[in-house]
Amino acid sequence: MAALTQKTHILPGIRASWYRPLGESDVRRIADAAFEVLDKSGMAVYSPAAFEAFRAAGAVVDEKSRIARLPRSLVEDCIASNPSSITLYSRDGECDAVLEENRVHYGTGGTAIYVLDPDTGERRYSTTEDIILNARLVDALDNVHVFTINVFPHDIEDKDDIDVNRFFHALDNTTKHVMGGIYSPDGLRKVVRVAQMISGGADALRAEPFVSFITLLISPFKIDQTYGEITCHLAREGLPVVVPTEPMCGTTAPITLAGSILTHVAETLAGITLVQCVKRGAPGICGSVGSISDLRTMGNLGGPIERGMINAAVSQMAQHFEVPFYGTAGTSDAKEVDVQAAYESAMSSLLVAMSGANYIHDIAGLMEFDLTVSYEKLVLDNEILGMCQRVLRGIEVNDDTLAVNLMIEKGPGKDFLTEEHTVKYMRQEFFMPRLANREKREAFQPGTDALGRARQFVRKVRESDHESRLPPEVRKSVLAAFPEIGASPSA
């Protein structure tokens, strides 16, 4: 089990265009429709800063209704000024995520409010300690490239202290890029200051941002006050901001997949437009989080295959516009780490990865309508992602891999076991699972199935030495400047 904790960061940023759910004519039609909706219907904008930014850039605004209609020329100009490549930097340089074209990366996400306790297996409210353990696990997993803070700290009571605690404890426990949502403007300012202290100043942070932020457009077609103000602040700071949208088929979007895709595209392009209206060239990232609704209960679903199809299609649209993209996959509606959790997560993960989505969040650990994180599922999903990576690599065909001369030389009836060609390729040609049990039944021992091995991995990380991933003096300075940050085992 020791090898499981070695970070190898297997092939981040593989290029993929294996799954294209939309035809080229479909892409053009959806693009034209998105421009039409934003021009003729527009966005309801309740953020004063966002409303004024749209007005100043040439949007047609109505003070009474708070509607801002965005001309096609304005949206197209903003798409053109948004960076087509954005790097989510890791602090040690080992796992940078370059969001561009069809390069694929994976991470956590969701800000779940529950975890399955690793000791009891029971669902409970998440705490700061769960942020810490999730960050430590992500730091050790080779196919999870970004840590999007995935649980809510219920033990933090003051709303303005939530963000700084979440981000600090994430940065304290992983060197991978840290992304997260924001709960208050004051909290955001604290997080940015912490990140600047770690990086050595505002300019250094902008040059190589190791943190990024998620806001949200409220479906259908609304920018609320808090998220709008936060988006504008981040644009002015020049820090990466995801402007995702979360429409649900049949409730906050049309029931059809095509209607949902159009809603996603139009709304997130409005977010990109806002970022560029505030500051041309600021790093805005398109986002897709939506799914379908269970119209029997009016609940939102995390694991349907249609969610993967929608996100793959929006990924295709983002590539058409040449804008970095953040999508969703790997989630499940299962209540336990069971067969349902496995097949729902695997199917959507593979579909969205094969579409070339730049950063797929939520793809490891989430279950139960995105409400709960399972540590064991996080580790199992890492293995699923390794399989996805192997698919994205494809099959390399050249003179050496075809081995024609070797076949002729060997002739009929001879095996290839001891050939140099076999030694050369045997470790790189196949995905080698670390959790799956491939032994014969006679050698099988209880607790050595995939779930059992995932539990062993979680236990090993929990029992390992808990060391800060921040330089000691920097860590000391941050904690002195922000006494509202709670203590952790590495304090």
C-alpha positions in Angstrom: 0.0 0.0 0.0 3.0 2.4 0.4 3.0 3.1 -3.4 -0.5 4.6 -3.1 0.7 7.7 -1.3 3.3 8.6 -4.0 2.2 11.5 -6.1 3.0 10.9 -9.7 0.5 13.2 -11.3 -0.1 10.9 -14.3 -0.4 12.8 -17.5 -2.3 15.9 -16.6 -3.6 17.8 -19.5 -4.2 15.0 -22.1 -5.9 16.3 -25.2 -9.2 14.6 -26.0 -11.9 15.0 -28.6 -13.3 11.4 -28.7 -16.9 12.3 -27.8 -18.6 15.0 -29.7 -22.4 15.0 -28.9 -23.1 17.9 -31.2 -22.7 18.1 -34.9 -21.0 21.2 -36.4 -24.3 22.6 -37.6 -25.7 22.1 -34.0 -22.7 24.0 -32.5 -23.3 27.0 -34.9 -27.1 26.9 -34.2 -26.7 26.9 -30.4 -24.1 29.7 -30.6 -26.4 31.9 -32.7 -29.3 31.1 -30.4 -27.3 32.1 -27.3 -26.4 35.4 -28.8 -30.1 36.0 -29.7 -31.3 35.1 -26.2 -28.8 37.5 -24.5 -29.7 40.3 -27.0 -33.4 40.0 -26.9 -34.1 38.7 -23.4 -30.9 39.5 -21.5 -30.0 39.0 -17.9 -31.6 40.3 -14.7 -28.7 41.9 -12.8 -29.1 42.7 -9.1 -25.4 43.6 -8.5 -24.9 47.4 -8.8 -21.3 46.9 -9.9 -22.3 44.4 -12.6 -25.2 46.5 -13.8 -23.0 49.5 -14.2 -20.2 47.5 -15.9 -22.7 46.3 -18.5 -24.1 49.8 -19.0 -20.7 51.3 -19.5 -19.8 48.6 -22.0 -22.9 49.3 -24.2 -25.5 46.9 -22.9 -29.2 48.1 -23.2 -30.2 48.4 -19.6 -33.5 49.1 -17.8 -33.2 50.6 -14.3 -36.7 49.5 -13.2 -36.6 45.8 -14.2 -32.8 45.5 -13.7 -32.6 43.8 -17.1 -29.4 44.2 -19.1 -29.7 43.1 -22.8 -26.3 42.2 -24.3 -25.8 42.9 -28.0 -24.1 40.2 -30.0 -21.2 42.5 -30.9 -20.6 43.1 -27.2 -20.6 39.4 -26.2 -18.4 38.5 -29.2 -15.9 41.2 -28.3 -15.8 40.0 -24.7 -15.3 36.4 -25.8 -12.4 37.6 -27.9 -10.7 39.5 -25.1 -11.0 36.7 -22.6 -7.8 34.6 -22.4 -8.1 31.3 -24.4 -5.6 29.7 -22.0 -5.6 30.0 -18.2 -3.2 28.1 -16.0 -4.3 27.0 -12.5 -0.9 26.9 -10.9 0.2 24.4 -8.2 2.6 25.8 -5.6 5.4 23.3 -6.3 5.0 23.3 -10.0 4.4 19.6 -10.2 0.7 19.7 -11.1 -0.2 22.8 -13.0 -3.5 22.6 -14.8 -3.4 24.4 -18.2 -7.0 25.1 -19.2 -7.0 25.5 -23.0 -8.4 23.9 -26.1 -9.3 20.2 -25.3 -6.8 19.5 -22.5 -8.4 17.6 -19.6 -7.8 17.9 -15.9 -9.8 16.5 -12.9 -10.6 17.7 -9.4 -12.9 17.6 -6.4 -15.8 20.1 -5.7 -19.3 20.5 -4.6 -19.1 22.1 -1.1 -21.0 19.2 0.3 -22.6 19.7 3.7 -22.1 16.1 4.8 -19.4 13.4 4.9 -19.5 9.7 5.5 -17.5 9.4 8.7 -14.4 7.3 8.0 -14.7 5.6 11.4 -18.4 4.9 11.7 -19.6 5.1 8.1 -22.5 7.3 9.2 -23.4 10.5 7.5 -22.7 13.6 9.6 -22.2 17.3 9.1 -18.8 18.3 7.7 -16.3 20.4 9.7 -12.9 22.1 9.2 -11.2 18.8 10.0 -12.9 17.3 6.9 -11.5 20.1 4.7 -8.1 19.1 6.1 -8.4 15.4 5.5 -9.8 15.9 2.0 -6.9 18.2 1.1 -4.4 15.7 2.4 -6.0 12.9 0.4 -6.1 15.0 -2.8 -2.4 15.8 -2.2 -1.7 12.1 -2.3 -3.9 11.0 -5.2 -2.2 10.9 -8.6 -5.2 11.5 -10.9 -6.8 14.4 -9.0 -5.1 17.5 -10.3 -6.9 20.3 -8.5 -8.4 20.6 -5.0 -11.7 22.4 -5.3 -12.7 22.7 -1.6 -15.4 20.1 -1.4 -17.0 20.4 2.1 -18.5 23.1 4.3 -17.1 23.9 7.7 -20.2 23.8 10.0 -18.0 24.6 13.0 -17.2 28.1 11.7 -20.0 30.3 12.9 -19.2 33.8 11.5 -20.0 34.0 7.8 -17.1 36.3 7.1 -14.7 33.7 8.7 -15.8 30.8 6.6 -13.8 31.6 3.4 -10.5 32.3 5.0 -10.7 29.1 7.1 -11.6 27.0 4.1 -8.9 28.3 1.9 -6.2 28.5 4.6 -6.7 24.9 5.7 -6.7 23.8 2.0 -3.5 25.6 1.2 -2.0 24.3 4.5 -2.5 20.7 3.4 -1.9 20.5 -0.3 0.4 22.1 -2.8 -2.0 21.5 -5.7 -4.1 24.4 -7.0 -6.9 25.3 -4.7 -10.3 26.5 -6.0 -13.4 27.4 -4.1 -16.7 29.2 -3.9 -17.0 32.3 -1.8 -19.6 33.1 0.9 -19.1 36.8 1.5 -17.2 39.8 0.0 -15.3 40.3 3.3 -14.4 36.6 3.2 -13.0 37.0 -0.3 -10.8 39.9 0.6 -9.3 37.9 3.5 -8.6 34.9 1.2 -7.0 37.1 -1.5 -4.8 38.7 1.2 -3.7 35.3 2.6 -2.9 34.2 -1.0 -0.9 37.4 -1.6 1.1 36.8 1.7 1.9 33.3 0.6 2.9 34.3 -3.0 4.9 37.4 -2.1 2.5 40.1 -3.2 -0.5 41.0 -5.5 1.6 41.0 -8.7 3.2 37.6 -7.9 -0.2 36.1 -7.3 -1.6 37.5 -10.5 1.4 36.2 -12.4 1.0 32.6 -11.1 -2.3 32.2 -9.3 -2.4 29.1 -7.1 -6.0 29.9 -6.0 -9.1 30.5 -8.1 -12.7 31.2 -7.3 -16.2 30.2 -8.2 -19.2 32.4 -8.4 -22.5 31.5 -9.9 -25.1 32.7 -12.3 -28.6 32.0 -11.0 -30.8 30.2 -13.5 -32.7 31.3 -15.3 -30.7 34.3 -16.4 -30.0 36.1 -13.2 -26.9 37.7 -11.6 -27.6 38.2 -7.9 -26.1 40.9 -5.8 -23.5 38.9 -3.8 -22.1 36.8 -6.7 -22.2 39.8 -9.1 -20.2 41.9 -6.7 -17.7 39.1 -6.0 -17.3 38.4 -9.8 -16.5 42.1 -10.4 -14.0 42.2 -7.5 -12.2 39.2 -8.8 -12.1 40.6 -12.4 -10.6 43.8 -11.0 -8.0 41.8 -9.1 -7.1 39.9 -12.3 -7.6 36.5 -10.6 -9.2 33.4 -12.2 -12.9 33.3 -11.7 -15.3 30.6 -12.9 -18.7 31.9 -13.9 -20.8 28.7 -13.9 -24.5 28.1 -14.4 -26.6 25.4 -12.9 -29.9 25.1 -14.8 -32.0 22.0 -14.2 -34.0 20.4 -17.1 -37.7 20.9 -16.5 -37.5 23.5 -13.6 -35.0 26.3 -14.3 -34.4 25.4 -17.9 -36.5 23.8 -20.7 -37.0 20.1 -20.3 -35.0 19.2 -23.4 -31.3 18.6 -23.4 -30.9 21.0 -26.2 -32.8 23.7 -24.3 -30.6 23.1 -21.2 -27.4 23.3 -23.2 -28.5 26.6 -24.7 -29.3 27.9 -21.2 -25.9 26.8 -20.0 -24.1 28.5 -22.9 -26.0 31.8 -22.9 -25.7 32.2 -19.1 -22.0 31.4 -18.8 -21.2 33.6 -21.8 -23.0 36.4 -19.9 -20.6 35.7 -17.0 -17.6 35.9 -19.3 -19.0 39.2 -20.7 -19.3 40.6 -17.2 -15.7 39.7 -16.4 -14.5 41.4 -19.6 -16.7 44.4 -19.1 -15.0 45.0 -15.7 -11.5 44.4 -17.0 -10.5 43.4 -20.4 -8.2 40.3 -20.4 -9.2 39.2 -16.9 -9.1 35.4 -16.6 -12.7 34.2 -16.9 -13.6 30.5 -17.1 -16.9 29.2 -18.5 -18.7 26.8 -16.2 -21.4 24.1 -16.4 -22.9 22.5 -13.3 -26.5 21.7 -14.3 -28.3 18.5 -14.5 -31.8 17.2 -14.8 -34.7 17.3 -12.3 -36.6 14.4 -10.9 -40.1 15.7 -11.7 -41.7 13.2 -9.3 -40.0 14.8 -6.3 -38.8 18.2 -7.8 -35.4 17.2 -6.6 -32.1 17.9 -8.5 -30.1 14.8 -9.6 -26.4 14.3 -9.6 -25.8 11.0 -11.3 -28.0 10.8 -14.5 -26.2 10.0 -17.7 -27.8 13.1 -19.2 -25.8 15.2 -16.9 -22.6 13.9 -18.5 -24.1 14.4 -22.0 -25.0 18.0 -21.2 -21.6 18.8 -19.8 -19.9 17.2 -22.7 -21.9 19.3 -25.1 -21.2 22.5 -23.2 -17.5 21.5 -23.3 -17.8 21.3 -27.0 -19.4 24.8 -27.2 -16.6 26.2 -25.0 -14.0 24.8 -27.4 -16.0 26.5 -30.3 -15.7 29.8 -28.5 -12.1 29.1 -27.5 -12.8 29.9 -23.8 -11.5 27.8 -20.9 -14.1 25.5 -19.5 -15.0 24.0 -16.1 -17.5 21.2 -16.2 -19.1 18.6 -14.0 -19.0 14.8 -13.9 -18.4 11.8 -11.6 -21.2 12.5 -9.2 -23.8 9.9 -8.0 -27.2 9.8 -6.3 -26.2 6.7 -4.4 -26.4 6.9 -0.6 -23.6 4.4 0.0 -20.4 3.6 -1.8 -22.0 0.8 -3.8 -22.5 -0.4 -7.4 -24.7 2.6 -8.2 -22.0 5.0 -7.1 -19.5 3.2 -9.2 -21.4 3.0 -12.5 -22.9 6.5 -12.3 -19.5 8.1 -11.6 -17.6 6.1 -14.2 -20.1 6.7 -17.0 -20.3 10.5 -16.7 -16.5 10.8 -15.9 -15.6 9.0 -19.1 -18.1 10.9 -21.3 -17.0 14.4 -20.1 -13.3 13.5 -20.2 -13.7 12.3 -23.7 -15.3 15.6 -24.7 -12.0 17.4 -23.9 -13.4 19.4 -20.9 -10.6 21.5 -19.5 -11.3 21.1 -15.8 -13.9 18.6 -14.5 -14.8 19.4 -11.0 -17.0 17.2 -8.6 -15.4 14.2 -10.3 -14.0 12.6 -7.2 -15.8 11.8 -3.9 -19.3 13.3 -4.3 -22.6 11.3 -3.9 -26.2 11.7 -2.7 -27.3 14.6 -5.1 -23.9 16.3 -4.5 -24.7 16.7 -0.8 -22.2 14.2 0.7 -18.5 13.4 0.3 -17.2 9.9 0.9 -13.5 9.5 1.5 -13.5 6.0 0.2 -15.3 7.1 -3.0 -12.7 9.9 -3.4 -10.0 7.2 -3.5 -12.1 4.9 -5.8 -12.8 7.7 -8.2 -9.1 8.4 -8.5 -8.8 4.9 -9.9 -11.7 5.5 -12.3 -9.9 8.6 -13.4 -6.8 6.6 -14.1 -8.8 4.4 -16.4 -10.2 7.6 -18.1 -6.7 8.8 -18.6 -5.8 5.5 -20.3 -8.7 5.9 -22.7 -7.7 9.5 -23.5 -4.2 8.4 -24.4 -5.7 6.3 -27.2 -3.8 3.7 -29.1 -0.4 4.6 -30.5 0.2 3.1 -33.9 3.7 3.2 -35.4 6.3 0.8 -36.6 7.5 -0.1 -33.1 4.1 -0.6 -31.6 2.8 -2.6 -34.5 5.9 -4.9 -34.1 5.6 -6.3 -37.6 9.3 -7.3 -37.9 9.1 -8.9 -34.4 6.1 -11.0 -35.5 7.9 -12.2 -38.6 11.1 -12.9 -36.8 9.3 -15.0 -34.1 7.2 -16.8 -36.5 4.1 -18.9 -35.7 3.7 -20.6 -32.3 6.3 -18.5 -30.4 5.4 -16.3 -27.4 6.6 -12.8 -26.7 7.1 -12.9 -22.9 10.9 -12.5 -22.8 11.3 -10.1 -25.6 12.9 -6.6 -25.1 9.8 -5.2 -26.8 7.7 -6.6 -24.0 9.9 -5.2 -21.3 9.9 -1.8 -23.0 6.2 -1.4 -23.1 4.8 -3.5 -20.3 4.6 -0.7 -17.8 3.3 2.0 -20.0 0.9 0.3 -22.4 -1.7 -0.7 -19.7 -3.4 1.0 -16.9 -2.3 -0.7 -13.7 -5.0 -0.4 -11.0 -3.9 0.0 -7.4 -7.3 -0.9 -5.8 -8.9 -3.5 -8.1 -8.3 -7.1 -7.0 -7.1 -9.1 -10.0 -5.9 -12.1 -8.0 -7.4 -15.6 -8.4 -10.2 -16.5 -6.0 -7.9 -18.9 -4.1 -5.7 -16.0 -3.1 -8.5 -13.6 -2.2 -8.5 -12.3 1.3 -11.4 -10.4 3.0 -10.8 -6.6 2.9 -8.7 -6.8 -0.2 -11.5 -5.9 -2.6 -11.4 -2.4 -4.1 -13.5 -0.8 -1.4 -11.4 -2.4 1.3 -8.2 -1.2 -0.2 -9.7 2.3 -0.5 -10.4 2.2 3.2 -6.8 1.2 3.8 -5.6 4.1 1.8 -7.8 6.6 3.8 -6.5 5.1 7.0 -2.9 5.3 5.9 -3.2 9.0 5.1 -5.0 9.7 8.4 -2.3 7.9 10.3 0.7 9.5 8.5 2.6 12.4 9.8 0.6 15.6 9.4 2.9 18.3 8.2 2.0 21.8 6.9 2.5 22.4 3.2 3.3 26.1 3.8 6.7 27.6 4.7 6.8 27.9 8.5 7.4 31.6 8.6 4.7 32.3 6.1 2.3 30.1 8.0 3.1 31.9 11.2 2.6 35.3 9.6 -0.8 34.3 8.1 -2.0 33.0 11.4 -0.9 36.1 13.3 -2.7 38.3 10.7 -5.9 36.3 10.8 -6.6 35.1 14.4 -10.0 34.0 13.2 -8.4 31.0 11.5 -9.0 28.0 13.7 -6.2 25.7 14.8 -5.4 22.4 13.0 -3.3 19.4 13.9 -0.3 20.9 12.0 -0.5 24.2 14.0 
